[in-house]
Amino acid sequence: MSYAIFFSRMPITVYMRDRSSGSLKIIAEYGQEYGNENPVRVLYHGYGHYDALPGLIGGAQSKQ
C-alpha cells in the first residue's frame, strides 16, 4: 500500500466490512501528509485484495 501512496500523493482510507453488523469500519488511513480531503477509499477483503469504493461513505466506524 505504501507504494500507492507515494506515487499517488493522495490520502487513502481502507475499510473492512464488520462481520457481525455488516457496516464498514475504517481499519487504516495512509498519506495524511498529503491532506485529508477526498481520500481514495478502498474496501479490503483480505489476502491483499482491495476494491475501490466510489462516492462518499456515511456512517463508517472509526478505526479506534
Phi and psi restraints in degrees (range 20) as a CNS / XPLOR table:
assign (resid 1 and name C) (resid 2 and name N)
       (resid 2 and name CA) (resid 2 and name C) 1.0 -65.2 20.0 2
assign (resid 2 and name N) (resid 2 and name CA)
       (resid 2 and name C) (resid 3 and name N) 1.0 -30.8 20.0 2
assign (resid 2 and name C) (resid 3 and name N)
       (resid 3 and name CA) (resid 3 and name C) 1.0 -64.9 20.0 2
assign (resid 3 and name N) (resid 3 and name CA)
       (resid 3 and name C) (resid 4 and name N) 1.0 -39.8 20.0 2
assign (resid 3 and name C) (resid 4 and name N)
       (resid 4 and name CA) (resid 4 and name C) 1.0 -62.3 20.0 2
assign (resid 4 and name N) (resid 4 and name CA)
       (resid 4 and name C) (resid 5 and name N) 1.0 -39.5 20.0 2
assign (resid 4 and name C) (resid 5 and name N)
       (resid 5 and name CA) (resid 5 and name C) 1.0 -67.3 20.0 2
assign (resid 5 and name N) (resid 5 and name CA)
       (resid 5 and name C) (resid 6 and name N) 1.0 -45.2 20.0 2
assign (resid 5 and name C) (resid 6 and name N)
       (resid 6 and name CA) (resid 6 and name C) 1.0 -60.8 20.0 2
assign (resid 6 and name N) (resid 6 and name CA)
       (resid 6 and name C) (resid 7 and name N) 1.0 -45.2 20.0 2
assign (resid 6 and name C) (resid 7 and name N)
       (resid 7 and name CA) (resid 7 and name C) 1.0 -78.9 20.0 2
assign (resid 7 and name N) (resid 7 and name CA)
       (resid 7 and name C) (resid 8 and name N) 1.0 -30.6 20.0 2
assign (resid 7 and name C) (resid 8 and name N)
       (resid 8 and name CA) (resid 8 and name C) 1.0 -85.2 20.0 2
assign (resid 8 and name N) (resid 8 and name CA)
       (resid 8 and name C) (resid 9 and name N) 1.0 -27.2 20.0 2
assign (resid 8 and name C) (resid 9 and name N)
       (resid 9 and name CA) (resid 9 and name C) 1.0 52.7 20.0 2
assign (resid 9 and name N) (resid 9 and name CA)
       (resid 9 and name C) (resid 10 and name N) 1.0 41.1 20.0 2
assign (resid 9 and name C) (resid 10 and name N)
       (resid 10 and name CA) (resid 10 and name C) 1.0 -133.0 20.0 2
assign (resid 10 and name N) (resid 10 and name CA)
       (resid 10 and name C) (resid 11 and name N) 1.0 148.9 20.0 2
assign (resid 10 and name C) (resid 11 and name N)
       (resid 11 and name CA) (resid 11 and name C) 1.0 -69.1 20.0 2
assign (resid 11 and name N) (resid 11 and name CA)
       (resid 11 and name C) (resid 12 and name N) 1.0 148.7 20.0 2
assign (resid 11 and name C) (resid 12 and name N)
       (resid 12 and name CA) (resid 12 and name C) 1.0 -128.5 20.0 2
assign (resid 12 and name N) (resid 12 and name CA)
       (resid 12 and name C) (resid 13 and name N) 1.0 129.9 20.0 2
assign (resid 12 and name C) (resid 13 and name N)
       (resid 13 and name CA) (resid 13 and name C) 1.0 -113.2 20.0 2
assign (resid 13 and name N) (resid 13 and name CA)
       (resid 13 and name C) (resid 14 and name N) 1.0 128.8 20.0 2
assign (resid 13 and name C) (resid 14 and name N)
       (resid 14 and name CA) (resid 14 and name C) 1.0 -107.9 20.0 2
assign (resid 14 and name N) (resid 14 and name CA)
       (resid 14 and name C) (resid 15 and name N) 1.0 128.7 20.0 2
assign (resid 14 and name C) (resid 15 and name N)
       (resid 15 and name CA) (resid 15 and name C) 1.0 -113.9 20.0 2
assign (resid 15 and name N) (resid 15 and name CA)
       (resid 15 and name C) (resid 16 and name N) 1.0 156.9 20.0 2
assign (resid 15 and name C) (resid 16 and name N)
       (resid 16 and name CA) (resid 16 and name C) 1.0 -140.4 20.0 2
assign (resid 16 and name N) (resid 16 and name CA)
       (resid 16 and name C) (resid 17 and name N) 1.0 143.4 20.0 2
assign (resid 16 and name C) (resid 17 and name N)
       (resid 17 and name CA) (resid 17 and name C) 1.0 -78.7 20.0 2
assign (resid 17 and name N) (resid 17 and name CA)
       (resid 17 and name C) (resid 18 and name N) 1.0 127.5 20.0 2
assign (resid 17 and name C) (resid 18 and name N)
       (resid 18 and name CA) (resid 18 and name C) 1.0 -73.7 20.0 2
assign (resid 18 and name N) (resid 18 and name CA)
       (resid 18 and name C) (resid 19 and name N) 1.0 123.2 20.0 2
assign (resid 18 and name C) (resid 19 and name N)
       (resid 19 and name CA) (resid 19 and name C) 1.0 -64.7 20.0 2
assign (resid 19 and name N) (resid 19 and name CA)
       (resid 19 and name C) (resid 20 and name N) 1.0 -34.8 20.0 2
assign (resid 19 and name C) (resid 20 and name N)
       (resid 20 and name CA) (resid 20 and name C) 1.0 -78.6 20.0 2
assign (resid 20 and name N) (resid 20 and name CA)
       (resid 20 and name C) (resid 21 and name N) 1.0 -40.7 20.0 2
assign (resid 20 and name C) (resid 21 and name N)
       (resid 21 and name CA) (resid 21 and name C) 1.0 -100.5 20.0 2
assign (resid 21 and name N) (resid 21 and name CA)
       (resid 21 and name C) (resid 22 and name N) 1.0 -21.0 20.0 2
assign (resid 21 and name C) (resid 22 and name N)
       (resid 22 and name CA) (resid 22 and name C) 1.0 81.1 20.0 2
assign (resid 22 and name N) (resid 22 and name CA)
       (resid 22 and name C) (resid 23 and name N) 1.0 -3.7 20.0 2
assign (resid 22 and name C) (resid 23 and name N)
       (resid 23 and name CA) (resid 23 and name C) 1.0 -82.1 20.0 2
assign (resid 23 and name N) (resid 23 and name CA)
       (resid 23 and name C) (resid 24 and name N) 1.0 164.1 20.0 2
assign (resid 23 and name C) (resid 24 and name N)
       (resid 24 and name CA) (resid 24 and name C) 1.0 -88.1 20.0 2
assign (resid 24 and name N) (resid 24 and name CA)
       (resid 24 and name C) (resid 25 and name N) 1.0 140.8 20.0 2
assign (resid 24 and name C) (resid 25 and name N)
       (resid 25 and name CA) (resid 25 and name C) 1.0 -126.6 20.0 2
assign (resid 25 and name N) (resid 25 and name CA)
       (resid 25 and name C) (resid 26 and name N) 1.0 133.9 20.0 2
assign (resid 25 and name C) (resid 26 and name N)
       (resid 26 and name CA) (resid 26 and name C) 1.0 -74.1 20.0 2
assign (resid 26 and name N) (resid 26 and name CA)
       (resid 26 and name C) (resid 27 and name N) 1.0 122.8 20.0 2
assign (resid 26 and name C) (resid 27 and name N)
       (resid 27 and name CA) (resid 27 and name C) 1.0 -108.1 20.0 2
assign (resid 27 and name N) (resid 27 and name CA)
       (resid 27 and name C) (resid 28 and name N) 1.0 -18.4 20.0 2
assign (resid 27 and name C) (resid 28 and name N)
       (resid 28 and name CA) (resid 28 and name C) 1.0 -161.1 20.0 2
assign (resid 28 and name N) (resid 28 and name CA)
       (resid 28 and name C) (resid 29 and name N) 1.0 150.6 20.0 2
assign (resid 28 and name C) (resid 29 and name N)
       (resid 29 and name CA) (resid 29 and name C) 1.0 -135.7 20.0 2
assign (resid 29 and name N) (resid 29 and name CA)
       (resid 29 and name C) (resid 30 and name N) 1.0 130.3 20.0 2
assign (resid 29 and name C) (resid 30 and name N)
       (resid 30 and name CA) (resid 30 and name C) 1.0 -126.9 20.0 2
assign (resid 30 and name N) (resid 30 and name CA)
       (resid 30 and name C) (resid 31 and name N) 1.0 154.5 20.0 2
assign (resid 30 and name C) (resid 31 and name N)
       (resid 31 and name CA) (resid 31 and name C) 1.0 74.6 20.0 2
assign (resid 31 and name N) (resid 31 and name CA)
       (resid 31 and name C) (resid 32 and name N) 1.0 25.7 20.0 2
assign (resid 31 and name C) (resid 32 and name N)
       (resid 32 and name CA) (resid 32 and name C) 1.0 -62.5 20.0 2
assign (resid 32 and name N) (resid 32 and name CA)
       (resid 32 and name C) (resid 33 and name N) 1.0 -19.6 20.0 2
assign (resid 32 and name C) (resid 33 and name N)
       (resid 33 and name CA) (resid 33 and name C) 1.0 -67.3 20.0 2
assign (resid 33 and name N) (resid 33 and name CA)
       (resid 33 and name C) (resid 34 and name N) 1.0 -13.5 20.0 2
assign (resid 33 and name C) (resid 34 and name N)
       (resid 34 and name CA) (resid 34 and name C) 1.0 -96.3 20.0 2
assign (resid 34 and name N) (resid 34 and name CA)
       (resid 34 and name C) (resid 35 and name N) 1.0 7.0 20.0 2
assign (resid 34 and name C) (resid 35 and name N)
       (resid 35 and name CA) (resid 35 and name C) 1.0 107.8 20.0 2
assign (resid 35 and name N) (resid 35 and name CA)
       (resid 35 and name C) (resid 36 and name N) 1.0 175.0 20.0 2
assign (resid 35 and name C) (resid 36 and name N)
       (resid 36 and name CA) (resid 36 and name C) 1.0 -131.3 20.0 2
assign (resid 36 and name N) (resid 36 and name CA)
       (resid 36 and name C) (resid 37 and name N) 1.0 17.0 20.0 2
assign (resid 36 and name C) (resid 37 and name N)
       (resid 37 and name CA) (resid 37 and name C) 1.0 -91.6 20.0 2
assign (resid 37 and name N) (resid 37 and name CA)
       (resid 37 and name C) (resid 38 and name N) 1.0 137.1 20.0 2
assign (resid 37 and name C) (resid 38 and name N)
       (resid 38 and name CA) (resid 38 and name C) 1.0 51.3 20.0 2
assign (resid 38 and name N) (resid 38 and name CA)
       (resid 38 and name C) (resid 39 and name N) 1.0 56.8 20.0 2
assign (resid 38 and name C) (resid 39 and name N)
       (resid 39 and name CA) (resid 39 and name C) 1.0 -69.5 20.0 2
assign (resid 39 and name N) (resid 39 and name CA)
       (resid 39 and name C) (resid 40 and name N) 1.0 155.9 20.0 2
assign (resid 39 and name C) (resid 40 and name N)
       (resid 40 and name CA) (resid 40 and name C) 1.0 -72.2 20.0 2
assign (resid 40 and name N) (resid 40 and name CA)
       (resid 40 and name C) (resid 41 and name N) 1.0 128.7 20.0 2
assign (resid 40 and name C) (resid 41 and name N)
       (resid 41 and name CA) (resid 41 and name C) 1.0 -111.9 20.0 2
assign (resid 41 and name N) (resid 41 and name CA)
       (resid 41 and name C) (resid 42 and name N) 1.0 127.9 20.0 2
assign (resid 41 and name C) (resid 42 and name N)
       (resid 42 and name CA) (resid 42 and name C) 1.0 -129.6 20.0 2
assign (resid 42 and name N) (resid 42 and name CA)
       (resid 42 and name C) (resid 43 and name N) 1.0 149.2 20.0 2
assign (resid 42 and name C) (resid 43 and name N)
       (resid 43 and name CA) (resid 43 and name C) 1.0 -104.6 20.0 2
assign (resid 43 and name N) (resid 43 and name CA)
       (resid 43 and name C) (resid 44 and name N) 1.0 123.0 20.0 2
assign (resid 43 and name C) (resid 44 and name N)
       (resid 44 and name CA) (resid 44 and name C) 1.0 -92.0 20.0 2
assign (resid 44 and name N) (resid 44 and name CA)
       (resid 44 and name C) (resid 45 and name N) 1.0 128.6 20.0 2
assign (resid 44 and name C) (resid 45 and name N)
       (resid 45 and name CA) (resid 45 and name C) 1.0 -103.5 20.0 2
assign (resid 45 and name N) (resid 45 and name CA)
       (resid 45 and name C) (resid 46 and name N) 1.0 -9.5 20.0 2
assign (resid 45 and name C) (resid 46 and name N)
       (resid 46 and name CA) (resid 46 and name C) 1.0 103.7 20.0 2
assign (resid 46 and name N) (resid 46 and name CA)
       (resid 46 and name C) (resid 47 and name N) 1.0 161.9 20.0 2
assign (resid 46 and name C) (resid 47 and name N)
       (resid 47 and name CA) (resid 47 and name C) 1.0 56.6 20.0 2
assign (resid 47 and name N) (resid 47 and name CA)
       (resid 47 and name C) (resid 48 and name N) 1.0 31.0 20.0 2
assign (resid 47 and name C) (resid 48 and name N)
       (resid 48 and name CA) (resid 48 and name C) 1.0 77.1 20.0 2
assign (resid 48 and name N) (resid 48 and name CA)
       (resid 48 and name C) (resid 49 and name N) 1.0 14.3 20.0 2
assign (resid 48 and name C) (resid 49 and name N)
       (resid 49 and name CA) (resid 49 and name C) 1.0 -101.1 20.0 2
assign (resid 49 and name N) (resid 49 and name CA)
       (resid 49 and name C) (resid 50 and name N) 1.0 126.6 20.0 2
assign (resid 49 and name C) (resid 50 and name N)
       (resid 50 and name CA) (resid 50 and name C) 1.0 -126.6 20.0 2
assign (resid 50 and name N) (resid 50 and name CA)
       (resid 50 and name C) (resid 51 and name N) 1.0 146.5 20.0 2
assign (resid 50 and name C) (resid 51 and name N)
       (resid 51 and name CA) (resid 51 and name C) 1.0 -122.6 20.0 2
assign (resid 51 and name N) (resid 51 and name CA)
       (resid 51 and name C) (resid 52 and name N) 1.0 142.9 20.0 2
assign (resid 51 and name C) (resid 52 and name N)
       (resid 52 and name CA) (resid 52 and name C) 1.0 -71.0 20.0 2
assign (resid 52 and name N) (resid 52 and name CA)
       (resid 52 and name C) (resid 53 and name N) 1.0 141.5 20.0 2
assign (resid 52 and name C) (resid 53 and name N)
       (resid 53 and name CA) (resid 53 and name C) 1.0 -108.6 20.0 2
assign (resid 53 and name N) (resid 53 and name CA)
       (resid 53 and name C) (resid 54 and name N) 1.0 107.7 20.0 2
assign (resid 53 and name C) (resid 54 and name N)
       (resid 54 and name CA) (resid 54 and name C) 1.0 -75.7 20.0 2
assign (resid 54 and name N) (resid 54 and name CA)
       (resid 54 and name C) (resid 55 and name N) 1.0 151.2 20.0 2
assign (resid 54 and name C) (resid 55 and name N)
       (resid 55 and name CA) (resid 55 and name C) 1.0 74.2 20.0 2
assign (resid 55 and name N) (resid 55 and name CA)
       (resid 55 and name C) (resid 56 and name N) 1.0 -178.9 20.0 2
assign (resid 55 and name C) (resid 56 and name N)
       (resid 56 and name CA) (resid 56 and name C) 1.0 -84.8 20.0 2
assign (resid 56 and name N) (resid 56 and name CA)
       (resid 56 and name C) (resid 57 and name N) 1.0 149.2 20.0 2
assign (resid 56 and name C) (resid 57 and name N)
       (resid 57 and name CA) (resid 57 and name C) 1.0 -116.6 20.0 2
assign (resid 57 and name N) (resid 57 and name CA)
       (resid 57 and name C) (resid 58 and name N) 1.0 119.4 20.0 2
assign (resid 57 and name C) (resid 58 and name N)
       (resid 58 and name CA) (resid 58 and name C) 1.0 -100.3 20.0 2
assign (resid 58 and name N) (resid 58 and name CA)
       (resid 58 and name C) (resid 59 and name N) 1.0 145.3 20.0 2
assign (resid 58 and name C) (resid 59 and name N)
       (resid 59 and name CA) (resid 59 and name C) 1.0 81.5 20.0 2
assign (resid 59 and name N) (resid 59 and name CA)
       (resid 59 and name C) (resid 60 and name N) 1.0 10.6 20.0 2
assign (resid 59 and name C) (resid 60 and name N)
       (resid 60 and name CA) (resid 60 and name C) 1.0 -72.6 20.0 2
assign (resid 60 and name N) (resid 60 and name CA)
       (resid 60 and name C) (resid 61 and name N) 1.0 141.2 20.0 2
assign (resid 60 and name C) (resid 61 and name N)
       (resid 61 and name CA) (resid 61 and name C) 1.0 -80.2 20.0 2
assign (resid 61 and name N) (resid 61 and name CA)
       (resid 61 and name C) (resid 62 and name N) 1.0 145.5 20.0 2
assign (resid 61 and name C) (resid 62 and name N)
       (resid 62 and name CA) (resid 62 and name C) 1.0 -66.0 20.0 2
assign (resid 62 and name N) (resid 62 and name CA)
       (resid 62 and name C) (resid 63 and name N) 1.0 159.4 20.0 2
assign (resid 62 and name C) (resid 63 and name N)
       (resid 63 and name CA) (resid 63 and name C) 1.0 -74.3 20.0 2
assign (resid 63 and name N) (resid 63 and name CA)
       (resid 63 and name C) (resid 64 and name N) 1.0 -5.2 20.0 2
